[in-house]
Amino acid sequence: MSEEKQPLLEVSHLKKYFKASGGGVVKAVDDVSFTIYKGETLGMVGESGCGKTTCGRTAMGLYPKTGGEVRFDGLDVHALRGSEKMKFARRAQIIFQDPYASLDPRMTVADIIAEGIDIHHLAKSREERTERVYELLEMVGLNKEHANRFAHEFSGGQRQRVGIARAFAVNPEFIMCDEPISALDVSIQAQIVNLLVKLQREMGLTYLFIAHDLAMVKHISDRIAVMYLGTLVELTEAEHLYENPLHPYTQALLSAIPIPDPDVELKRERIKLEGDIPSPINPPAGCRFAGRCRCVCDRCRTEAPALREVEPGHFVACHQV
């Protein structure tokens, strides 16, 4: 990235609440702010249920917001209507988590990939449409013989490649990757991540990469945001996060990553989190991590820490830092 980074997606104090079936409100995303700059990948990590997917989908306008603001290249995402919303949909695409559920089983691969091309009128003829589909299939490591097959005829990795081709079909600038490798075999995960990295370099794309595999997130991300129970607890450069994690939750997550050296693995400390994750319907008054934190103090139980910059480019929400 250049010295003068240009913001593409700006999320300010975003909130997304859901009504709980038994009454009350689930605070899935609660006052989250971050910026994604053009050409970079922001990784977003955290345990299952921390709100990272909801945050991404609300930022993309798939869910209506409860509060806050989302701007894409200066445009208010949640205020877009009609043709402006169509233009945004072309500029910002999504690769979904489950390649089994996100592809229509009644459509051929060619029609799945070309759906965006048809909606946005990007092909002048049937021949041009077909050539574009073949080009996209080749780009993601498949071939034109796959075009007339149906999704159920493919493996999980191949289906995800079809999903990637569909996202790239409209020449987007920004792609939200919603845990695109979690449903795949380990041997296939690296292939998909390497493909995304390659395509980003070739096309100058910007990614929001949501995952819970911290080792894989490090490989693809420029910066990493760590979420816990609907809030952002740490945000900094990827390499710096792994070298110097400051939030106790981040430290615990990183300590769980296995190291491929038996001597080092045997000697290093594994931080085990005690206690249960609080309910998002009734989160604690102070720090949401206080009940599981080994560094907790009285202030943590009564006052929620703000996300603040403790060193250049390193933001942490913790009273002890």
HELIX and SHEET records of a PDB file:
HELIX    1   1 LYS A   52  ALA A   59  1                                   8    
HELIX    2   2 VAL A   77  ALA A   79  5                                   3    
HELIX    3   3 GLY A   82  ARG A   91  1                                  10    
HELIX    4   4 VAL A  109  ILE A  119  1                                  11    
HELIX    5   5 ARG A  126  MET A  139  1                                  14    
HELIX    6   6 LYS A  144  HIS A  146  5                                   3    
HELIX    7   7 ALA A  151  GLU A  153  5                                   3    
HELIX    8   8 GLY A  156  PHE A  168  1                                  13    
HELIX    9   9 VAL A  186  MET A  203  1                                  18    
HELIX   10  10 LEU A  214  ILE A  220  1                                   7    
HELIX   11  11 ALA A  238  GLU A  243  1                                   6    
HELIX   12  12 PRO A  248  SER A  255  1                                   8    
HELIX   13  13 PRO A  262  LYS A  267  1                                   6    
HELIX   14  14 ALA A  290  ARG A  292  5                                   3    
HELIX   15  15 ASP A  298  THR A  302  1                                   5    
SHEET    1   A 4 VAL A  25  TYR A  37  0                                        
SHEET    2   A 4 PRO A   7  LYS A  19 -1                                        
SHEET    3   A 4 GLY A  67  PHE A  72 -1                                        
SHEET    4   A 4 LEU A  75  ASP A  76 -1                                        
SHEET    1   B 8 ALA A  92  ILE A  95  0                                        
SHEET    2   B 8 PHE A 174  ASP A 178  1                                        
SHEET    3   B 8 THR A 206  ILE A 210  1                                        
SHEET    4   B 8 THR A  41  VAL A  45  1                                        
SHEET    5   B 8 ARG A 223  TYR A 228  1                                        
SHEET    6   B 8 THR A 231  GLU A 237 -1                                        
SHEET    7   B 8 HIS A 314  VAL A 316 -1                                        
SHEET    8   B 8 ARG A 308  GLU A 311 -1                                        
END                                                                             
